[in-house]
């Protein structure tokens, strides 16, 4: 019964937001870097968005994150676990027989045990650090971090030159409960005289892979959807949101990203976008193939469900104001979060109690301030 109530409220919220989008012009908050409640490491931007700076090894950064946002994480983990309990049968259907156990929790742990050897060790260490810092049980954090690997999404990716500057847009649609988002600035430690890039991740507070991110080298990462036409669907390998950490942390250019994608054990059937100032690329990625589909100034990846609204409104992609105030609400994509990068700034919107991110306030951040503010 609880799951029916959740989805009823969810679809009512979606319906209200669709109606509201016809009269809405999103607001850009240009003072976000100095607003909200600030502690040593984190800044509360809004009820559902925190900005946090982390530095050190991935375990140390996880520990900092867990301590700093302990109460937020406890609330979001509790919400998410209850969501999985209420929707056990729905998500069990998405688990292949090889991993299926009596409950979705057992199934997710079965998937993890078989695949952890492929996972990015940085993210494993970060999750362990979060568990230590927050005192939240490690496996409870795992449930949220394995969830993206069994779900579908429908998103929009655009990289386009507007007035001689690159604009990157990523909308993220994923049916899950209302949780807080974190804008994390990672500053990994130097190891053996190798200086990793600082980079940013926007995601739900309890999910530590990068689904939307940008590095200090201005490399932008996003993915759109599971495209079953690309090849055999595979579950054994490194999830895309783990690969993205490696790309943003270590790559100086798009050619470096090519090498990482070619060499890693890829899973799922995904469309990925990686861009830098001069160029952008869309990859078709699966276990058997890595196809460079688009390699040019302007690239787009849109899920089939979004194609109609995208084609109808892409003429608004002419300025950052039109992107945020016209294109985004009209396309109605971004039920979880949206990030836009342009002119050395990022603009972030997340879903709140009533308004989904495509109808909500966008917070403007200077990339120079984010990467130097320690």
C-alpha positions as CSV (number, residue, x, y, z in Angstrom):
1,X,0.0,0.0,0.0
2,X,2.8,2.4,0.9
3,X,4.4,1.9,-2.6
4,X,1.0,2.8,-4.2
5,X,0.8,6.0,-2.1
6,X,4.4,6.9,-3.1
7,X,3.9,6.6,-6.8
8,X,0.5,8.4,-6.6
9,X,2.2,11.4,-5.0
10,X,5.1,11.1,-7.4
11,X,2.9,11.2,-10.5
12,X,0.7,14.0,-9.0
13,X,4.0,16.0,-8.5
14,X,5.0,15.3,-12.1
15,X,1.6,16.4,-13.3
16,X,1.7,19.6,-11.3
17,X,5.2,20.4,-12.6
18,X,4.2,19.8,-16.2
19,X,1.4,22.3,-15.9
20,X,3.6,24.8,-14.0
21,X,6.3,24.6,-16.7
22,X,4.0,26.3,-19.2
23,X,4.0,29.6,-17.2
24,X,7.4,29.3,-15.5
25,X,10.6,31.2,-16.2
26,X,13.4,29.8,-14.0
27,X,15.2,32.2,-11.6
28,X,19.0,32.3,-11.5
29,X,20.4,33.0,-8.0
30,X,23.7,34.7,-8.7
31,X,24.8,35.0,-5.0
32,X,24.7,31.3,-4.2
33,X,28.4,31.1,-3.3
34,X,27.9,33.3,-0.3
35,X,24.5,32.3,0.8
36,X,23.1,29.9,3.3
37,X,24.5,28.4,6.5
38,X,28.3,27.8,6.4
39,X,30.5,25.5,8.4
40,X,34.2,24.8,7.9
41,X,33.7,22.4,5.0
42,X,30.1,22.7,3.8
43,X,27.6,25.3,2.9
44,X,23.8,24.8,2.9
45,X,22.6,26.4,-0.3
46,X,19.0,25.4,0.1
47,X,16.9,22.8,2.0
48,X,17.9,20.1,-0.6
49,X,21.3,21.3,-1.8
50,X,24.7,21.3,0.0
51,X,28.1,22.4,-1.3
52,X,31.0,20.6,0.3
53,X,34.8,20.7,-0.3
54,X,36.9,17.6,0.4
55,X,40.6,17.0,0.3
56,X,42.9,14.0,0.9
57,X,42.8,10.3,0.2
58,X,39.4,8.9,-0.9
59,X,38.9,7.3,2.5
60,X,39.8,10.6,4.2
61,X,37.4,12.5,1.9
62,X,34.7,10.0,2.6
63,X,35.2,10.4,6.4
64,X,35.1,14.2,6.1
65,X,31.9,13.9,4.1
66,X,30.3,11.5,6.5
67,X,31.1,13.7,9.6
68,X,30.1,16.9,7.9
69,X,26.7,15.7,6.6
70,X,25.9,13.0,9.1
71,X,22.4,14.1,9.8
72,X,21.5,14.7,6.2
73,X,22.9,11.2,5.2
74,X,21.0,9.5,8.1
75,X,17.8,11.0,6.9
76,X,18.3,10.2,3.3
77,X,19.5,6.6,3.9
78,X,16.4,6.0,6.0
79,X,14.1,7.5,3.3
80,X,15.8,5.4,0.6
81,X,15.8,2.1,2.4
82,X,12.1,2.6,3.2
83,X,11.5,3.3,-0.5
84,X,13.2,0.1,-1.5
85,X,11.2,-1.9,1.0
86,X,8.0,-0.5,-0.3
87,X,8.9,-1.2,-3.9
88,X,10.7,-4.5,-3.4
89,X,8.6,-6.4,-6.0
90,X,9.1,-3.6,-8.6
91,X,12.8,-3.6,-8.4
92,X,13.2,-7.3,-8.0
93,X,11.9,-7.5,-11.6
94,X,14.9,-5.6,-12.8
95,X,17.4,-8.1,-11.2
96,X,18.7,-10.8,-13.4
97,X,18.2,-14.4,-12.2
98,X,21.9,-14.8,-11.5
99,X,21.7,-12.2,-8.6
100,X,18.1,-12.6,-7.5
101,X,17.6,-13.3,-3.8
102,X,14.5,-13.1,-1.6
103,X,14.6,-9.3,-1.2
104,X,16.0,-6.4,-3.2
105,X,18.6,-5.9,-0.5
106,X,19.9,-9.4,-0.8
107,X,19.9,-9.1,-4.6
108,X,21.8,-5.9,-4.6
109,X,24.4,-7.4,-2.3
110,X,24.7,-10.5,-4.5
111,X,25.4,-8.2,-7.5
112,X,28.0,-6.3,-5.4
113,X,29.9,-9.4,-4.3
114,X,30.1,-10.7,-7.9
115,X,31.3,-7.3,-9.3
116,X,33.2,-5.5,-6.6
117,X,36.5,-6.7,-8.2
118,X,35.7,-4.5,-11.1
119,X,34.6,-1.4,-9.1
120,X,36.8,1.7,-8.9
121,X,38.7,1.2,-5.6
122,X,38.5,5.0,-4.9
123,X,34.8,4.8,-4.6
124,X,34.9,1.7,-2.4
125,X,37.3,3.6,-0.1
126,X,35.2,6.7,-0.2
127,X,32.1,4.7,0.8
128,X,34.0,3.1,3.7
129,X,35.1,6.5,4.8
130,X,31.6,7.8,4.7
131,X,30.5,4.9,6.8
132,X,33.2,5.6,9.4
133,X,32.5,9.3,9.5
134,X,28.8,9.1,9.7
135,X,28.5,5.8,11.6
136,X,26.0,4.6,9.0
137,X,26.3,0.9,8.3
138,X,28.4,0.2,5.1
139,X,25.9,-2.0,3.4
140,X,23.1,0.6,3.9
141,X,25.2,3.0,1.9
142,X,25.9,0.3,-0.7
143,X,22.1,-0.1,-1.4
144,X,21.9,3.5,-2.6
145,X,25.1,3.3,-4.6
146,X,24.1,0.1,-6.4
147,X,20.7,1.3,-7.2
148,X,21.7,3.3,-10.4
149,X,22.9,0.0,-12.0
150,X,19.5,-1.6,-12.0
151,X,17.4,1.4,-13.0
152,X,16.4,3.2,-16.2
153,X,16.6,6.9,-16.8
154,X,15.6,9.4,-19.5
155,X,17.9,12.4,-19.7
156,X,19.2,15.1,-22.1
157,X,22.8,15.8,-22.9
158,X,23.8,18.9,-25.0
159,X,27.2,20.4,-25.6
160,X,27.1,23.5,-27.9
161,X,29.0,26.6,-28.7
162,X,27.0,29.7,-27.8
163,X,28.5,33.1,-28.4
164,X,32.0,31.5,-28.8
165,X,31.8,29.7,-25.5
166,X,31.0,26.1,-24.7
167,X,27.7,25.3,-23.0
168,X,27.2,21.9,-21.5
169,X,23.8,20.7,-20.3
170,X,22.8,17.6,-18.4
171,X,19.3,16.8,-17.1
172,X,18.9,13.8,-14.8
173,X,15.6,11.9,-14.6
174,X,15.4,9.0,-12.2
175,X,12.4,7.8,-10.3
176,X,13.5,7.8,-6.6
177,X,12.3,9.4,-3.3
178,X,12.9,13.0,-2.4
179,X,16.5,13.3,-1.0
180,X,19.1,16.0,-0.6
181,X,21.7,16.7,-3.2
182,X,25.4,17.4,-2.7
183,X,27.7,19.4,-4.9
184,X,31.0,17.9,-4.0
185,X,34.4,19.4,-4.8
186,X,36.9,16.6,-4.8
187,X,40.6,17.5,-4.2
188,X,42.4,14.1,-4.3
189,X,45.8,13.8,-2.7
190,X,49.0,13.7,-4.7
191,X,50.5,10.2,-5.0
192,X,54.0,9.5,-6.3
193,X,54.3,13.1,-7.6
194,X,51.1,12.7,-9.7
195,X,48.8,15.6,-9.1
196,X,45.2,14.6,-9.7
197,X,42.6,17.1,-11.0
198,X,40.1,18.7,-8.7
199,X,36.6,17.9,-9.9
200,X,33.0,18.4,-9.1
201,X,30.1,15.9,-8.7
202,X,26.4,16.7,-8.5
203,X,24.4,13.8,-7.1
204,X,22.0,12.6,-4.5
205,X,23.7,12.9,-1.1
206,X,23.9,9.1,-0.6
207,X,25.2,8.2,-4.1
208,X,28.9,8.6,-4.5
209,X,29.5,7.9,-8.2
210,X,29.6,10.8,-10.7
211,X,26.6,11.0,-12.9
212,X,27.1,14.7,-13.6
213,X,30.5,16.3,-13.2
214,X,33.2,18.7,-14.4
215,X,36.9,18.9,-13.7
216,X,39.3,21.9,-13.3
217,X,40.4,21.0,-16.9
218,X,36.9,21.8,-18.0
219,X,36.2,18.2,-18.9
220,X,32.4,17.7,-18.5
221,X,30.8,14.2,-18.1
222,X,27.3,13.0,-18.4
223,X,25.3,9.9,-19.6
224,X,21.8,9.6,-21.0
225,X,20.3,6.1,-21.0
226,X,20.4,2.4,-21.4
227,X,20.3,1.9,-25.2
228,X,19.5,-1.8,-25.7
229,X,20.3,-1.6,-29.4
230,X,24.0,-1.2,-28.8
231,X,24.9,-4.8,-28.0
232,X,24.7,-7.4,-25.3
233,X,23.6,-6.1,-21.9
234,X,26.3,-6.9,-19.4
235,X,26.5,-6.5,-15.6
236,X,30.1,-7.5,-15.0
237,X,32.4,-4.5,-15.1
238,X,33.0,-1.0,-13.9
239,X,29.8,1.1,-13.6
240,X,29.8,4.3,-15.7
241,X,29.5,6.4,-12.5
242,X,32.8,4.9,-11.3
243,X,34.5,5.4,-14.7
244,X,33.6,9.0,-14.6
245,X,35.6,9.5,-11.4
246,X,38.7,8.2,-13.2
247,X,38.1,10.4,-16.2
248,X,37.6,13.6,-14.3
249,X,40.4,12.9,-11.8
250,X,43.1,12.0,-14.3
251,X,42.3,13.3,-17.8
252,X,43.9,16.4,-19.3
253,X,42.0,16.1,-22.6
254,X,39.5,14.1,-24.5
255,X,42.2,11.7,-25.9
256,X,43.0,10.7,-22.3
257,X,39.4,9.9,-21.8
258,X,39.4,7.7,-24.9
259,X,42.1,5.6,-23.5
260,X,40.3,5.0,-20.1
261,X,37.1,4.1,-21.9
262,X,38.8,1.7,-24.2
263,X,40.7,-0.1,-21.5
264,X,38.1,-0.4,-18.8
265,X,35.6,-3.2,-18.3
266,X,32.5,-1.5,-19.5
267,X,29.0,-2.5,-18.4
268,X,25.4,-1.7,-19.6
269,X,24.6,-0.1,-22.9
270,X,25.0,3.6,-22.5
271,X,25.3,6.9,-24.4
272,X,28.1,9.0,-22.8
273,X,29.0,12.6,-23.3
274,X,32.5,14.0,-22.6
275,X,33.4,17.5,-23.6
276,X,36.1,20.1,-23.2
277,X,36.4,23.7,-24.4
278,X,37.2,23.0,-28.0
279,X,35.3,19.9,-28.8
280,X,32.7,17.4,-27.5
281,X,32.0,13.7,-28.0
282,X,29.1,11.3,-27.7
283,X,30.1,7.6,-27.2
284,X,28.0,4.5,-27.6
285,X,29.3,2.2,-24.9
286,X,28.7,-1.5,-24.2
287,X,30.8,-4.6,-23.3
288,X,31.5,-5.4,-26.9
289,X,31.9,-1.9,-28.5
290,X,33.0,1.6,-27.8
291,X,31.7,3.7,-30.7
292,X,32.6,7.4,-31.1
293,X,29.2,8.5,-32.5
294,X,29.7,12.2,-32.5
295,X,33.0,14.1,-32.4
296,X,32.5,17.8,-33.2
297,X,31.7,21.3,-31.9
298,X,28.0,20.6,-31.1
299,X,26.7,17.2,-29.9
300,X,23.4,15.9,-28.5
301,X,22.2,12.8,-26.9
302,X,18.4,12.6,-26.1
303,X,16.4,9.6,-25.0
304,X,13.5,8.6,-27.2
305,X,10.9,9.8,-24.7
306,X,12.5,13.3,-24.7
307,X,12.9,13.6,-28.5
308,X,9.6,15.5,-29.2
309,X,10.1,18.2,-26.6
310,X,13.7,18.6,-27.5
311,X,13.1,19.1,-31.2
312,X,10.3,21.5,-30.5
313,X,12.4,23.7,-28.2
314,X,16.1,23.4,-29.3
315,X,15.8,26.9,-31.0
316,X,16.0,28.3,-27.4
317,X,19.7,27.1,-27.1
318,X,20.9,30.6,-27.9
319,X,22.1,32.1,-24.6
320,X,22.5,30.9,-21.0
321,X,19.4,32.8,-20.0
322,X,17.3,31.2,-22.7
323,X,18.7,27.8,-21.9
324,X,17.7,28.1,-18.2
325,X,14.5,30.2,-18.5
326,X,13.0,28.8,-21.7
327,X,14.5,25.6,-23.0
328,X,14.7,23.7,-19.7
329,X,11.2,24.2,-18.4
330,X,9.7,23.6,-21.9
331,X,11.5,20.3,-22.3
332,X,10.4,19.1,-18.9
333,X,13.5,17.0,-18.3
334,X,15.2,16.9,-15.0
335,X,13.0,15.4,-12.4
336,X,16.1,14.9,-10.1
337,X,18.7,17.5,-11.0
338,X,20.2,19.7,-13.8
339,X,23.7,21.1,-14.3
340,X,24.7,23.6,-16.9
341,X,28.2,24.8,-17.4
342,X,29.0,28.0,-19.3
343,X,31.6,30.8,-19.3
344,X,33.6,29.3,-16.3
345,X,30.4,29.0,-14.2
346,X,28.0,26.2,-13.4
347,X,24.3,26.5,-12.8
348,X,22.7,23.9,-10.6
349,X,19.0,23.1,-9.9
350,X,17.7,20.2,-7.7
351,X,14.2,18.9,-7.0
352,X,12.5,20.1,-3.8
353,X,9.3,19.3,-2.0
354,X,7.0,20.6,-4.8
355,X,9.1,21.8,-7.7
356,X,11.2,19.5,-9.8
357,X,14.6,20.7,-11.0
358,X,13.5,21.9,-14.4
359,X,11.1,24.3,-12.7
360,X,13.3,25.3,-9.8
361,X,15.8,28.0,-8.9
362,X,19.2,27.7,-10.5
363,X,22.2,28.4,-8.3
364,X,25.2,30.0,-10.1
365,X,28.7,29.0,-9.0
366,X,32.1,30.3,-10.2
367,X,34.3,27.4,-11.2
368,X,37.4,29.4,-10.1
369,X,35.9,29.9,-6.6
370,X,34.9,26.2,-6.3
371,X,38.3,24.9,-7.3
372,X,40.3,27.4,-5.2
373,X,38.1,27.8,-2.1
374,X,40.0,25.8,0.5
